[in-house]
Amino acid sequence: MTTTHFDALETRSADERAADFALQLPQQIARAQGVAGFKGILNGVDPKTITSAEALAGLPVLRKSELSRAQAEHSPFGGFTTKPATGFAHIFQSPGPIYEPGGAEHDWWRMGRFLHAVGIGTDDIVQNCFGYHLTPAGMIFESGARAVGAAVLPAGTGQTELQVTAARDVGCTAYAGTPDYLKVILDKADEMGVRLSIAKAAVGGGALFPSLRQEYADRGITCLQSYATADLGNIAYESLAMEGMIIDEHVIVEIVTPGTGVPVSPGEVGEVVVTSLNPDYPLIRFATGDLSAVMPGQSPCGRTNMRIKGWMGRADQTTKIKGMFVRPEQVAQLVEKHREIVKARVIATRQGEMDAMTVQIEADGGDDNQFAKSVIEVLKLKGAVEVVAPGSLPKDGLVIEDQRSYD
């Protein structure tokens, strides 16, 4: 169990944290005003007046759709970075496509704080099963492991038998990846008669269901989750207290009424809006599209920052399945791809402890196999395809339905 904190920032008093933000926020607003992306967004704002979350609430919200449009005009980062693309160590591409910068400076995404909270340190070897290609999750967690002095097996996903063999041979003691995939590895290890040494798990990229966490606990594995995005890095994380998620020390989080940017009353569910203090990528009031709520009080672990209840769904219909976002516009692309398709609906469910996706397609004729190929091509995920007669799907406006329970 972790007995010390990652740094002194985690135990600041509310007054100390507010005083630090009062110094840092005006500097970050000034940086943002100096980049092309915020031209017309922050015009006329006096940086000296933006010293708190309350002051931030008067500024416009920046949405991912705006970022995407800006990137189409000013490749690759839409004019939102303070350095040129050549000034970064990595350039990543997320579905959309959206391009994100990545730095090699010490813990650029601030993931070390979370791994430390899990108890990962210099005596650990982390089997990093996040992807390393195009998307940044693999590098985000590798950077965090470096920050806490842990060695890394850069495993990525797939080839499960090799994953088991490598974890055994190398002596991996910790796992980083999506919540579901650790179970795949453990089940394969059982099938192979291999005993693994994994005792800690740092997960993200999908919901950690209580039943799955309990299964890991029954195997002697402590499993905690973080809330991070490719744009912002670490936003919030669990500690061993497992009471909500603690906000990272280098972001400011607001919970707002979806679509308005107006803060909700304390404890109400709303959209997570984040202001990053990263000087290289000064995102101001960036709307994540995720829903959460503030938890009252402080964590029993001694960390004093604000807590949120964790991921509580999406402000729009965009849904994360198997660690990948599925967006309404992708469903529309699927319908447009085949003249026989009248309508489509994506349904997210659970099968055992794994995410499952079913795509219901209203079609008048057509080739079922071609529909299935297009689902993989457009949605970037495999799923069951059910072809139904025109007029069969509900007329409720939903194109993505999440039937998973988060209780």
Protein Blocks (a to p, Z undefined) as FASTA:
>chain_A
ZZbdfblmlmccfklmmmmmmmmmmmmmmmmmmpmklgoklgoiafklmgbfklmmmpcc
ddfklmmmmmmmmccklopafbdfklpmbdcddehiacddddfbehklopmmmmmmnopa
fkbccddfbdfehpamlmmmmmmmmmnopacddebggjkllmmmmmmmnopabdcddfkl
mmmmmmmmmmnopacfbfbdcdehiacdfklmmmmmmnopacddddddfklopfbdcdfk
onajaddfkbccddddehklpacdehiacddddddfbfklccehiaehiacdddehjdfk
lpabdcdebjebjfblbdceehiacdfklmmmmmmmpmklmbdcdddddehjaccddddd
ddeedjfklmmmmmmmmnopacddddddehkaccehpabdcfbdfZZ
